[in-house]
Amino acid sequence: MEFIRAARLLALPLCAVALLGGCTAERAPAPGRSTQAAPVAAADLEADYQTVIKDVLPSVVQVESGGSLGSGVVYDDKGHIVTNAHVVGNERVFRVTSATGGSVLGAKLVATYPAQDLAVIRLDTVPGGVKAATFGDSTKVEVGQIVLAMGSPLGLSGSVTQGIVSAVGRTVSESSAGGTGATIANMVQTSAAINPGNSGGALVNLESEVIGIPTLAAVDPRMGDSAAPGIGFAIPVSMVRTVADQIIEDGRVTDSGRAGLNITGRTVVDRESGQPVGVAVVEVTEGGAADDAGIRAGDVITKVGEDPITTITSLAEALAGDQPGEKVTVTYERGGQSRSVEVTLGEI
């Protein structure tokens, strides 16, 4: 699993975890409230967890790719498994084991789509009783929902962690070191522990529906790039379905739904300060969005709308939430002069 850098982490006061250590005195039950209410509610929630695990865990697999381990989710009854592109890497043949045990099965790559860090592999032989996961609805994912993350963290197959949906609509850029370097929009942030090996597994709600594919966790640069507890990210199920359905039907992604300028660019660094200051256009796709707007090779893009552009990553992040066909104002420098032009976005 690849990590992003967390910009800031906030320290919680000790009293925020009073249940662990006595910051306040124990309270008596409220008048008229049964002392049995809490144990009953806890037992019901525990039963819900167990039901979800029983329903979904058989659809979660461990994927061995070369010398690395990751996770995957059974997508249909034909043996297709969806996982992360960084889990499959450059491999084409895999060893797959169900999270609930059983024999090792062979699988082959169908296609990978690094731009969204997603891939589909297919079992060579589909065993009887294979169970496809149920995939939920991204529009119904809300902050505060209880979720479970299932996968093989650190090679511990069939592991389950618990948390909530902490935020939705996050745009996150992966590291290219061991990952795909993708910038992914609309990710689900969760407090459920996401550790190496969870990548490609399942983030599940209490309706036993997969709502996302756990992909990466934040790291705290102040702690030597160690994992920042409780800050993980999952690719939303809407994008998982879009990519997986196209790969299964066509063998590749034919309609990404992702906006782009249709250029090849590189980050420009100021000679004096050493700081990134824009994206130089190296090549313009003929007939693409930038070409139609009059942007040429050698131009340096410095702003999209009101968003300053200093690196390739910041350009990807500025466009991540847009759709092909939308219009944006692009500011760029040519011959020492700043210019602005309206660009109708293309598709990457």
Phi, psi and omega in degrees: 000139180263159186239153167251169179264128176283132182292316180213149171233139182257135178276131179271138175295153183301326182294344177290344177240047185301330181298340181268346189201019167077044174284336180229161179286155179292134182265147174282153178302145177297145180305133178082357181261128183291137176289350180270351186298314182297311178300323180293316179297319179297320180295322179294317179295320178299319178295322177298315178303312184297323178295315180298315180298318179296323182288317193259324187305324177298344180266000180257137184232160170262131182246120176260117183239105185063239179259008183246161181238142174213196182233170178204169180231130178294122187268325180208178183278005177265004176091011176284137181234129177263140181208189177272148175297325181286345174286317181281333179058229179260007181283159178233348180233139188221160173247127187238134178229134177296146178296339180264008177102186181111183184284158177282133181246148176274151178210157179232155180290134170269304175191158177236148180228083185302332182299335176243009182051046177231153178207159175233130172242166181224135178296140177294320177228128181268112182289156177298142178084006178300136186242118177282144178287158172266126182259134187273203185240118182300329182291344181260003178280124184231149176299134180101346177296139175284134180224157175239137175255127183238136179173208184233064180297132180055028179080006180273087186301140176077023180278148180229131173237160187234146177189204177231168168284115184274329180193161175231163177077019179285140170255122188231136176252126180280158170287149176272353179277096181089349178246199181259350184073016184289149168253119189240128180267162172061031179287154177266123176268137183222153175270352176298135184299126176242113183240165177307126184108338175287338183307131178089355181279210187236133167256121195234140174270180183280004171264011181065031179250137174284123180250355178186165177250108178304132189231321183200165177232157178282156173234155179255109182297339179286345181249032178070034180063027174282159184299138175271110187302137173079014177232091179237163184225142180231141176290130184295150186296331179299316179289323178302313180296316181302311183289312184297317181298319180290319179297316181293321183280318188245353182081002180194169176274118182259340181217094186286332185073009182255133183278151178201166178269352182060052177228163164252127185225170175216151179289135178258132181248134178294133185294325183278310184274337184076008182266146177293139186230000180166183179241116178280134178279113180273320182211142179245127178291125181299128180081002180276184185300311181294319180300315181296332181272356178092009176284138185235163173302137182102338175293151178242113181282128183240346182201142170237114188063235177260003182273120175292140180247118179241335183221168174302320180296316180294329176294315179298319180293324180294330182262351189300325183269000181269165179243149174305138181097341176288155180254135177226156176265123180251126176258134183213164178249138177218121179061033178084359179248142179271135179226157176228146181212146176275130184240129171273114189294141174264200182238141177260000000 
